[in-house]
Amino acid sequence: MNGSTGRWVGIDIAKSKLDVALLDERGKVKSHVFANDAKGHAALIAWLRERASGVALRVCMEATGPYGEAVASALADAGLVVSVVNPARIKGFAQSELVRNKTDRADAALLARFGQALQPEPWVAAPPEVRELRALVERLQSLKEMHQQESNRLESALNQPSMKASIESHLQWLQAGIKDLEHQINDHIDRHPGLRGDAQLITSIPGLGNTTAAKVLAYLGDVRRFRNGKALAAFIGVTPRLKLSGSSVHGRSAISRSGHAQLRHSLFMPALVALKHNPLVSVFGARLKTTGLAPKAVVAACMHKLVLLIYGILKSGTPFNPHFGAQQLDLQDGI
């Protein structure tokens, strides 16, 4: 479907509201605001159906994490085609249009024009078991963050016995909750053959354990939907960004941070472990170190390598085997 045969809808997502812009056949915008909750999503779907007039509608929105996932899933479940776009692409499009005003309403119209002009790929809603896994993983992460915060408070309350006792009690409660959620996550993965098989493949990679596997499955679902490992790396935001321009700009290469922040952060420690215990990553990292690359840049490159390994192993359906290397996993050593 091209922009001339369908209408595009842009949705700017906030925590509590959705600003919606519908482009008509003349390029005029019809705007409306809905609550970002189940009732608001139902009202949005009804509003869009009333205005479809037999013409296919496509929806464009930015990838905004938990605030946007519910509405994207509701629209997809209702049969609408949804595109969820990296915010960096929208920012670049706005700059190309010399957009000066930034309001929620204007951003919604910008998203609709972006969809009409660039025809982004449709987003595929995660199946129910992946959505449930994501909810468990996010809750576990929240408890771990609270546990770390309380641990920090405990260090500063050592001379305050009453405060110390309260914090220690809360830490015990949090630790019990963390263990319970970890069991729930493992049980959930074991109950679903697809998740269980993919988790086993991911954890066959030295450096990647159950926690990382659960996050990969929760946030990515089936990675086979990506056309190649590079596309997956770009989605997560671990692709290299080179700064070279003429004779005056010679910046250091660094990973692009325009991607899935939670997954990117969760790969840092596994990359450190893989540098010591994964034969492919270890050799790769050692070679980079001889070039004088900064230690953090080496770790970032190894994060990229792990993502390519994850994609290659899941795509091939074959557990990690260092003897097959690049031929088996379709790896690329570029950084």
C-alpha positions, 0 to 999 in steps of 0.5 A: 500500500502506498501513501496515495491509496491509504490514510496515515494516522500519527499518534504522539504518546504521553503517559496519560494521553494520546494526541492523534492526527489523521491525514485526509486525502488533501493533506489536511489534519484532523486532530483529537486527544484520547486518554492513554488507558484501555477506555481511551484505546477503545474510543480511539479505535471507534473514532478511527473506524468512523473516519476510515470511510472504506479507506485503509488506515495505517498508524505511525507512532514512536517507540516509547516503551511501556507507554506506547506498547499497550495502545499499539497492541490494542490497535493491532488486535483491532486489525489496524496496521501499526508502524512503531518507529525509532525516535531518531528517524522521526527527529531526522525527518523533522529536521528535514522539514525544518520543523520549528514548533514542537507540541504534542499536536504538531508531533502527531501530525509529523508522525502521520506525514513521516508514515505517508512519506517513508512507508515504515514497515508494519509492527508485529504485536508480541504474542500473549506469552511474550507480553506476559514475560515482559511484564514479569521481567520489568517487575523483576527489574523494578524490584532489583532497582529498589533493592539497590537503592535500599542497599545504598541507604543501608550504607548511610544508616549504619549509625542509626539502629532503628533506620538500619532495622527497617531497611534490612527488613525491607531488603529481605522482603525485596530479596524474597520477591526477587527470588519469587519472580525469578522462579515465575520467569523460569516457569513461564519460559518452561511452559512455552516450548517456543520460549524454552527452545530459544532460551536454551539456544541463547544460553548456549552462548558463553557469557549469556545466562538465564537473566539475559535470555529472559530479557532478550525474549521479553523485549524482542520476542522472535528475533527471526523477524529481523532481516539480518543481524545488523538490523537487530543490532541497529534496533538495540542500538549497538551498531557503530557510529563513525565520525569522519567528515572531510579533513577537520572531523575525526571523532572516535567511533562509538555505538549508536545509542538510538535503540532499545536502552533496556536491552543495551544496558543488559548486554554490558555485563554479559560482554565483560563475561564473554571477553573472558569465557567466550572463545569467539568474543575473547579472540575478537576483543583481544584483536581490538585491544591490539589496535589501541581501541579504548576499553569501553569501545572494546566492550561495546564492540563485543556487545555488538558481537553478542547480538550477532551471535544471538541472531545467528544461533536463533536463525540457524536453530543450532547451539553455539559452536566455536568451531563453525564460527562465521560460516555457521552464524553469519557473523561480521567483525566490523566495528 
